[in-house]
Amino acid sequence: MATRDDIFKLVETRLDPQQFREQHWEGSFSDYLEMVLRRPAIARNAYQRLYDMITHFGVERFTRMRQDMVRYPFFSDPIDNGKDSIFGMERSLMQLVDFFRSAAHGYGTESRILLLHGPVGSAKSTIVRLLKKGLEYYSKLEEGALYTFSWRIPCSDGQDEIHQCPMHEDPLLLIPVDARREVIALINKDLDELHQIRIEGELDPFCRKMFEDLLVRYDGDWRKVMDHITVRRIVLSEKDRRGIGTFQPKDEKNQDSTELTGDINYRKIAEYGSDSDPRAFNFDGELNIANRGLVEFIEVLKLDVAFLYDLLGASQEHSIKPKKFAQTDIDEVIIGHTNEPEYKKLQSNEMMEAFRDRTIKIDMPYSTRLDDEIKIYEKDFNNERIRGIHIAPHTIEVAAMWAVLTRLEEPKKAGLTLLQKLKLYTGRSIPNYTEDSVRDLMAAAAREGMDGISPRYIQDKLSNALVSDQALQEKCINPFMLMNELEGGLTHHSLINDEETKKRWRDLLGVVRQEYEDILKAEVQRAISADEDAIRRLCSNYIDNVRAYTQHEKVRNKYTGKDEEPDERLMRSIEEKIEIPDSRKDDFRQEIMNYIGALALDDKKFDYTTNERLHKALELKLFEDQRDTIKLKNVVSGVVDDETQAKIDVVKQRLIKYFGYNETSATDVLNYVASIFARGDAQSSDG
């Protein structure tokens, strides 16, 4: 049994006193100057710090569709083990990081509002949440350390009264503007452009008053004023409203700009005698508290016009206007996000031209790559996380396939289906299509991903399927259960009023069902023909006959010992499985022999598994030969003898071992595929 000491020890092992002391370091202004000279990065501005935070987790370069791409591991959420990881948005994230890099250099984007624009559920909020989480984490590390200061003011009782800088400003702002340029030039002397320190603006009204009062007291002696400064390290925290802010519009009629820039503290007016004394003001608006870090504006385009003017000044001039005070300088990243209907309103509103001009929009579309879409759902719905209910293979895949299909535009190229387009986008190969032609397809449909079904809809329907009576009884969900949920939910989908769209999406579910049937048939075929010894014997027999055919020789019959003509029926029965026409059989057979010969020159032995087309042909041939012995048709009727049942059990175990099914889902799949073949056989006999 656990004791209290066990719990205390467990907690203590998770705490690092040394790290705590480092994160709560305090020292003099002189100490801080010494640190800045040794490590100028501690005085970075907000954009430099944000960019360095992202690249702190690494940069990965890769090529896709013959284009150089960059992947930033930060967006896989290494901080929280992938909880907020982003999938399939490499291009948009590259644009985002380029924006931060440009701002870190001071090339102009630091004077713009960053607007993430995309359909609902396209991870806009998740990206901003990641950035905020990243800043909090990074500021706890030595590499991301930043500092602010407090004022120590002697009282009549001999004690010091401590006043923290309300906007967590960098201590270098305490250097008078007249001397600052030379000081900064000295610090930047050996630094590259990206990492040069840029301390701009002046102290906030509260610190400015403190500074000037002490300067008067010491007759202009700046060093004596600095003796009243305690520099301290800070850790950014959204919950503590320190360096990270979030603003969400509420009732449009009751929006008050003091929520952004702070308000008068009426209780202190009596103490200080004036409502224009900065000591009687709370610098606690979202733009105040987000200084040195980042502020997020949720649904930014729903803000009142007066708020948007505050944002214009905050972005362009890096300053805000608190009530009763002069312009106050800020250093923070401003990010807003919005959906398409709101953005269209902005475009049509001539009064908002100034706002549009100061905004950089980055589109955040839905994923159009199947593999990435699957990852979105597997993050939350997998057999490790969902205990007690088995998720049958392809369940998530068919939902992701349907989601992506709803987002793609019909291909203009004759003969190309929407499903084939999806496969091309995911990197599958289709005859007559190169990477260049796939890029052309993408370029011709620039809006792809900005419409279609939201990942949230898929997640909701997955949840519904998992708690359905059938799932609870069978302890399993399969693709058909989920597709029924997806189709049924369209009737009451709150975001779709267009019946034509609903019909198109239902039709696409039909496309997915057909593709799923093909996948199932292929898997059962592979499971039935997974007897490697049988495939190897069939392959050896085929190669012996092809060798004899290409060299105009005969084949020795192992049973009779007589030389016979090559078995044309055997060779064609295999070649037809991969659609080799009779007119091309000679070329194909010569290809195989050339391939074997080339391997022999390198002292390598031929293995059918290294030739994908031949491997597939052999599997299909073996399946056809064994299908009748297993009598799949009888599975449907339930009339199965012991010998057939034993063979079916072997196939079922292969489905479980090699394809990820459990007993229930493997049985269901075999029954379903058997019914497909039974239908096909019935149609053949009718014909």
Disulfide bonds with the S-S distance in Angstrom:
none
